[in-house]
Amino acid sequence: MEITRNQYINRELSWLQFNARVLQEAADETVPLIDRLRFLGIFSNNLDEFFKVRYATVKRIALAGRKGKSALGGEVAKDLLEDITQIVIKQQAESQNILRYIEKQLEKENIFIINETEVSESQKQFVVNYFVQKVSPALVTIILNDLAEFPLLKDSAAYLAVKMVMKKEKKPGALKNIFSSEPNEIRYALIEIPKDIDRFVVLPNEGDKSYIIILDDLVRYCMHTIFNIFNYESLSAHMIKITRDAELDIDNDLSKSFIEKISSSVKGREISEPVRFVYDDKIDKDTLRFLKNKMRIKNTDSVIPGGRYHNRRDYMNFPSLGREDLLYDKVPPLPVEGLSLQGSVLEKIAKKDYLLFAPYHTFSYVIRFLREAALDPKVRTIKITVYRLAKASQVASSLINAVKNGKQVTVQIELQARFDEEANIEYAEQLQSEGIKLIFGVPGLKVHSKICLIEREEHDRIKRYGFISTGNFNEATAKIYTDYTLFTSNQAILKEVNTVFDFFETTYKINKYKHLVVSPHYTGKVFSKLIDREIANTKAGKEGYLKLKMNSITNYKMVDKLYEASRAGVKIQMIVRGACCLIPGVKGMSENIEVISIVDKFLEHPRLFIFGNGGDPKVYISSADWMTRNIDNRVEVSCPIYDDEIKKELLETFEIGWSDNVKARVISGKQDNAYRKNNLPKVRSQFATYDYYLQKLK
């Protein structure tokens, strides 16, 4: 299948290759077994979100009759949908093979995942009791045959499609006709697998052997108790799942509050168009035909055969069973050099800037900063942006603590944070009820910037402190996402952070910035000019280079600018975790560009932009990828690094990443995810980065 048809790699196909790199981790025998299962879960979860958002968008373009070539990197929408479906079918088959292999390896470790046919006599009572006490009360079972309308299936919920072959009822006095070919009556039903019960049920150990039964199979084992009122001859059940379009259609009713509009739109997802139907490939043909007819699924829809189990995202939470030897070693997060968690954090930041690189460093500094600000009698105001919070957020509780201590607290909360809308609505209502001032963003723009500002009265004047980050203020994801957070009291930078908060409330005013680079007004222009400077330096015989780290690059203007720099001789090194529309290494277009992608234990999430600048590098950390949405359709903040020690640290950690020859894949037009191999000493960058910070402390 041809991936590239011009100078760009299609965004959707490139993203699928990123997810293939996640699948590689599940297949990698050097990854601990249980973590391999969890990578399978991540692969599946990623795919669900891809269909809800990206596939759904392409389908909308196709249904509108627009070819959408400019938006789709030269692809026709209808053809792209077919390409996606074929790739996903292949990846799903590969993931099933990987799962089967891992299960065999687990058996060698005395861990057995059994199905309903393998429940032993000693396990039977536990399984039945578990079903009666926990599962049965939560089950929703629907008999389908006599319904006028097919029930609305929930997005991404897993269902067992049940087929009952009924016994023939013998009429009184009727003689048996051995030549009768009249078929048995068939009845169909659906059982919804509960989401709020653990998918993996741990059974009692038998000696040194551990046993797990998947909830679906536990239901299958006890299914006869559900249908015992029916006179059936045989009973079978196969998994199905649909994925719905997750785009939010915002109501224009001016009488509704923004929270009401978002809440209504999120509920609208429940009845949005299906974009994918996945089924167990062992399902009977007549059952599949019945379901597709009733659900009005067309041949043009994405219909994907799968394995016995769907919602493999649940493997992200596969139980550890106390087997630490089958998991990555837990390494404690480190303190930031020179920044103690004892004493005043603000006092330290007043003297110099500090960089936190999670999860190598502990995220506790963020909470400590907010807690101190909440209690400090001299702190007057706290302002912060919120995109995704943890379920039991210490950030939120710190802000509530601050307002109870008389601080003026302002929170810009993004209600349209994808798949976190409901959680953010709940937090918004909670924060508002505590007296915190909420700002709900900018019409037409998402607020994706990660900034916090406090104002403190010192010597009869206001002094500002704050932090700027590449990631969400979420203590849960900070354990697995790599992200930079800069703590600073640089008054020039923080004055401009305050200007960003002013923009949230006065959106018609376009502000000027000397230090920060802010989307949607400046990101594309400023970084293009910095690339132009590298081009000019190279043409003048000076060294010109770019070192870029980001999640994705899909904006064609920025890709073209990098092609222009490459043709001028600028050396460009890029670490791109996800979608990359740029094709490196093409003579006459991009021969001076190298791109790698690192997928490993942690999710690579920071954005770091380094410009050679004639020997005095300009360094920025950012919340923005080089995607059109980040450059033109969101409020994003890129922050310059002025502290020489931190600048050196960022340059050195970039070089560690660039040296990776264990978990780095080479991005090329081939899109084959080849591991980077060379004769240099082995460098696994995430482990090497931890060691780097450990050595700094020594």
CORWO-V112428 format. One line per field, one symbol per residue. phi: phi as a letter, one per 40 degrees, with the letter a starting at -180 (. if undefined). psi: psi as a letter, one per 30 degrees, with the letter a starting at -180 (. if undefined). burial: + if it has 16 or more other ideal C-beta (glycine too) atoms within 10 Angstrom, else -. A space follows every 10 residues. Layout:
# CORWO-V112428
phi=???
psi=???
burial=???
This chain:
# CORWO-V112428
phi=.ccbbacbcd dccccccccc cccdcccccc cddccccccc ccdccdcdcd ccbccccccc ccccgccgcc cbggccdccc dcdcdcccdc cccccccccc cccccccccg bbcbbccbcc dccdcccccc cccbcdcccb bbccdcccbc cccccgccbc cbbbcccccc cdgcccbccc bccccbbbab bcccccbdcb cccdcbgcbb bbbcddcccd cbccccbccc cbcabaabcb abbbdbccbc cccccccccc cccccccccc bcccbabbac cccccccccd cccccfcccc ccbbcbccbb fcdccdbccc fgcccbbddc bcccccdgbc ccgccccccc cacbbbbccc bccdccccdc cccccccccb bbbacbbbbc cbcccccccc dccccgccbb bcbccbcdgb cccccccdcc ccccgccbbb gbdgbccbcb babbbbcbfg acbbbaabbc bccbcccccb ccacbccabc cccccccccc cccdbbcccc cbbcbcbbcc cbdccccccc cdcccccccc gccbabbbba cabbcccccc cccccccchc cbbbbbcbcb ccbcgcdgba ccbbbbbbba dbccbcbbbb bdfghbdcbb bacbccbdcc cbbbcbbbbc bbccccdccc cccccccccd bbbcbccacc fbfcccbacc dcbbcccccd cdcccccc
psi=kkekfbglkk eeeeeeeefe eeeeeffjff kkeeeeeeee eeeeeeeeee eedeeeeeee eeffgkegee fghfkkeeee eeeeeeeeee eeeeeeeeee eeeeeeefgh jkjlaffgkl effeeeeeee eeeeeeffkj kkkfegkekk ljkkkglkkj jkkjjkkkkk kkfkkkjfgk gklkkkkklk kkkkfgkkfj jklkkjbgkk kkkkeeeeee egeffegffk ilelklkkkl klklkgkkjk kgjffkleee eeeeeeffff glkkfkjklk fgkkeeeeee eeeefhklff ljjjkaaeka hfffffhkkf ggiffglkkk kkkllkkfjl fkakeeeeff ellkkkjlge lkffeeeeee eeeefjffke lkkkkkekll eikfeeeeee eeefggljkk kjkjfgjkgg eeeeeeeeee eeffgkkkkh akkfkkjfli kkklkkjkhg lkkklakklf llijfeffff kkkkkkklgj eeefeeeeee eeeefiffkj lkkfeljklg ffeeeefeee eeeeeeeefg glkklkjkkl eljfjeeeee eeeeeeffgk kkkkjjebkj fkjlgkkfeg fgkkklkjka eljjflkkkk kehhfikkkk llfklileee efgljlkkkk jfkeeeeeee eeeeeeeffk gegkkkklff hghkkkklgl kkjjeeeeee eeeeeef.
burial=--++--++++ ++++++++++ ++++++++-- ++++++++++ ++++++++++ ++-+++++++ ++----++-- -++-++++-+ +-+++-++-- ++-+++-++- -+---+---- ++++-+--+- --+---+--+ +---+---+- ---+------ --++++++++ +++++----- ---------- -----+++++ ++++----++ +-+------+ ++++++++++ +++--++--- -+--++++++ ++++++++-- -------++- +++-++-++- -+-+++++++ --+---++-+ ++--+-+--- ++++-+++++ +++++--++- +-+--+---- --++++--+- ----++-++- --++++++++ ++++++++++ ++++-+--+- ++++++++++ --++++-+++ +++---+-++ +++++++--+ +--++-++-- +----+-+++ ++--++++++ ++++++---- --++++++++ ++++++++-- ++++++++++ --++-+++++ +-++------ --+--+++++ ++++-+++-+ +-+++-++-- ---+++++++ ++++++-++- +++-++-+-+ ++++++++++ ++++++--++ -+++++++++ ++++++++++ +++---++++ ++++++++++ +--+++++++ +-+--++-++ --++-+++++ ++++++++-- +-+--+---- --++++++++ -++-----
